[in-house]
Amino acid sequence: MHPEKSQITNITAGSAFHERLAGSWSSGYAAGSFLRRLQFLKHRLEGRVSPGTLWLDAGCGSGVISRELAARGANVIAVDASPKMLAQGRNDTHPSAGGIDYQLIDSVEKLPLHDSSVDGVLCSSVLEYVEDPDAALREFCRVLRPNGLLVVSVPNRRSVIRMAQQSIRRIGRLGGASFYDYLSVSRHSYTRRSIRAALNRSGFDVEDTSLFSPVQPRILTPLGLGALWVVIARRSASRDVA
């Protein structure tokens, strides 16, 4: 048993939900919408991760994207509140890969890192599950070095897929059935304007906002109805002065 497992005494509902999925989480990225999402994120990371830089993967799960960062030469602090996800990440990371330090935390809303200690933060589809997303964004700003980079993805509030799943879930519950259980713990979603506003008030300057749609053809994306907002932002100069 890894010694840090005993440090978490009150696992959140979101982390408990993902504990049950840990064994199959990495393999889920091998095909379908998860693979397309990974490819989309990899494209956003191109040219933005320099060898020797230190990145935080906030809510790393089984470390799929942590390994992508490490493959680009970055050193990675991979944190998550699910012990089973971290165990799976360590198991899936080949010893020769190196550069990844998996750490158990209570929540990304409070990070065990010093101020201005990392060059980049990646947070993929995590903010929807936390109690206070703004607190998490402020933490990312705190731990980033001046001009540090944040890559974050969040659910689109106007996603046709998400709205359809919510409707099916509500109808199913009337008959005692439970569909799309992740929606019971995925509580926060955003419009383009609201995620940019959240980043601005947390100390970031937004550089790029793009919309990912997992469906083929991606007709929902130009209509603003895709699944995820993927935002590139930097710790703002005004934050450095404050």
C-alpha positions in Angstrom: 0.0 0.0 0.0 1.3 3.4 -0.9 1.7 5.4 2.4 -0.2 8.5 1.2 -3.5 6.4 0.9 -4.1 6.8 4.6 -4.0 10.6 4.5 -7.4 11.1 3.0 -10.2 10.5 5.4 -13.2 12.1 3.7 -13.3 11.3 0.0 -15.7 13.5 -2.1 -18.7 12.2 -4.0 -16.9 12.9 -7.3 -13.8 11.1 -6.3 -15.8 8.2 -4.9 -17.7 7.9 -8.2 -14.4 7.7 -10.1 -12.9 5.2 -7.7 -15.3 2.7 -9.2 -14.0 3.4 -12.7 -10.3 3.4 -12.0 -9.6 -0.1 -13.4 -11.0 0.8 -16.9 -10.2 4.5 -17.0 -7.0 4.4 -19.1 -8.4 1.8 -21.5 -11.3 4.1 -22.1 -9.0 6.5 -23.9 -8.2 3.9 -26.5 -11.3 4.5 -28.7 -14.5 6.6 -29.1 -15.2 10.0 -27.7 -12.4 9.7 -25.0 -9.8 9.1 -27.7 -11.0 12.0 -29.7 -11.0 14.2 -26.6 -7.4 13.1 -25.9 -6.4 13.9 -29.5 -8.0 17.3 -29.2 -6.1 18.1 -26.0 -2.8 16.8 -27.4 -3.3 19.3 -30.3 -3.9 22.1 -27.8 -0.7 21.1 -26.0 1.5 21.2 -29.1 4.2 23.9 -28.8 3.1 24.8 -25.3 5.0 22.2 -23.2 8.8 22.7 -23.1 11.3 20.1 -22.0 12.4 20.5 -18.4 9.4 22.6 -17.3 7.3 21.6 -14.3 3.6 20.9 -14.9 0.7 20.1 -12.5 -1.9 17.7 -13.7 -4.8 18.7 -11.4 -7.2 15.8 -11.1 -5.0 13.4 -13.1 -7.1 10.3 -12.9 -5.1 7.3 -14.1 -2.4 9.6 -15.5 -3.3 9.4 -19.2 -2.6 13.1 -19.9 0.2 13.2 -17.3 2.0 10.8 -19.5 1.4 13.0 -22.6 3.0 15.9 -20.7 6.0 13.7 -19.7 6.4 12.5 -23.2 7.0 16.1 -24.2 9.8 16.3 -21.7 8.0 17.9 -18.8 8.3 16.9 -15.2 4.8 16.3 -13.9 3.2 16.5 -10.4 0.0 14.4 -10.9 -2.5 14.9 -8.2 -5.9 13.3 -7.6 -8.3 12.6 -4.7 -9.0 9.0 -5.8 -6.5 6.5 -4.3 -7.5 3.8 -6.8 -7.0 6.2 -9.8 -3.5 7.0 -8.6 -2.7 3.4 -8.1 -3.8 2.7 -11.6 -1.7 5.6 -12.9 1.4 4.2 -11.2 0.7 0.8 -12.6 0.2 2.2 -16.1 3.3 4.4 -16.1 6.3 2.5 -17.4 9.4 2.8 -15.2 11.4 4.2 -18.1 8.9 7.1 -18.6 10.0 8.9 -15.4 9.1 12.5 -14.7 5.8 11.8 -13.0 5.2 12.2 -9.3 1.7 10.9 -8.4 0.3 12.5 -5.2 -2.9 12.0 -3.3 -4.8 15.2 -2.3 -8.1 16.1 -0.7 -9.1 18.4 -3.5 -7.7 20.6 -6.2 -9.3 23.5 -4.2 -6.3 23.3 -1.8 -3.0 22.2 -3.3 0.1 21.1 -1.3 2.4 23.3 -3.5 4.3 26.5 -2.9 3.4 29.8 -4.5 4.7 30.3 -8.0 6.2 26.8 -8.1 5.0 25.3 -11.5 5.3 26.4 -15.1 2.0 24.9 -16.3 -1.3 23.5 -15.0 -3.5 21.1 -16.9 -7.0 20.5 -15.5 -9.1 18.2 -17.8 -12.8 17.8 -16.9 -12.4 18.2 -13.2 -13.9 21.5 -12.2 -17.4 20.2 -12.8 -17.0 17.8 -9.8 -15.5 20.1 -7.1 -17.4 22.1 -4.5 -15.9 25.5 -5.4 -14.5 25.8 -8.9 -13.4 29.4 -8.4 -11.3 28.3 -5.4 -9.6 25.7 -7.6 -8.9 28.3 -10.2 -7.4 30.7 -7.6 -5.2 27.8 -6.4 -4.0 27.2 -10.0 -3.1 30.9 -10.2 -1.3 30.8 -6.9 0.9 27.9 -7.8 1.7 29.1 -11.3 4.9 31.1 -11.9 4.5 34.5 -13.6 3.2 34.1 -17.1 2.5 30.4 -16.3 0.1 28.5 -18.6 -3.2 27.0 -17.7 -5.0 24.4 -19.9 -8.5 23.7 -18.6 -11.5 21.9 -20.0 -15.1 22.2 -18.6 -18.5 21.0 -19.7 -20.5 23.3 -22.1 -23.8 24.3 -20.5 -25.3 24.4 -24.0 -24.1 20.9 -25.0 -26.8 19.1 -26.9 -25.4 15.8 -25.7 -25.4 16.8 -22.0 -28.9 18.3 -22.2 -30.2 15.1 -23.8 -28.5 13.0 -21.1 -30.0 15.2 -18.4 -33.5 14.8 -19.8 -33.1 11.0 -20.2 -31.8 10.8 -16.6 -34.8 12.8 -15.3 -37.3 10.6 -17.2 -35.6 7.4 -16.1 -35.7 8.4 -12.4 -39.5 8.7 -12.7 -39.5 5.0 -13.4 -36.9 4.0 -10.9 -34.1 3.7 -13.4 -30.7 5.4 -13.3 -29.0 6.6 -16.4 -25.8 8.7 -16.9 -24.9 8.4 -13.2 -21.9 10.8 -13.7 -24.5 13.6 -13.8 -25.2 13.1 -10.1 -21.7 14.4 -9.3 -21.0 16.6 -12.3 -22.6 19.8 -10.9 -21.0 22.7 -12.8 -21.1 23.6 -16.5 -20.2 26.8 -18.3 -20.9 29.0 -21.3 -18.0 30.5 -23.2 -18.6 33.8 -21.4 -18.9 32.3 -17.9 -15.7 30.2 -18.1 -13.8 33.2 -19.4 -15.2 35.4 -16.6 -14.3 32.8 -14.0 -10.8 32.7 -15.2 -10.5 36.5 -15.3 -11.7 37.0 -11.8 -9.3 34.2 -10.6 -6.2 36.0 -12.0 -5.9 34.8 -15.6 -5.7 36.3 -19.0 -7.5 34.1 -21.6 -5.5 33.4 -24.8 -7.7 30.9 -26.6 -11.1 29.3 -26.2 -12.1 26.3 -28.3 -15.1 24.0 -28.3 -14.7 20.2 -28.6 -17.5 18.0 -29.9 -17.1 14.2 -29.7 -19.7 13.5 -32.4 -19.0 12.8 -36.1 -19.5 14.9 -38.2 -18.7 17.7 -35.7 -21.7 19.8 -36.8 -22.5 20.9 -33.2 -19.2 22.7 -32.7 -19.7 25.7 -35.0 -23.2 26.1 -33.5 -21.7 26.4 -30.0 -23.4 23.2 -28.9 -20.3 21.0 -28.5 -19.4 19.1 -25.3 -16.4 20.8 -23.8 -14.8 24.2 -23.6 -11.1 24.0 -23.7 -9.4 27.2 -22.6 -5.8 28.3 -22.7 -4.9 31.1 -20.2 -2.0 32.6 -18.5 -1.4 34.0 -15.0 -2.1 37.7 -15.5 0.5 40.4 -15.0 -1.9 42.2 -12.6 -2.0 39.1 -10.4 1.8 39.3 -10.2 1.7 42.8 -8.9 -1.1 42.2 -6.3 
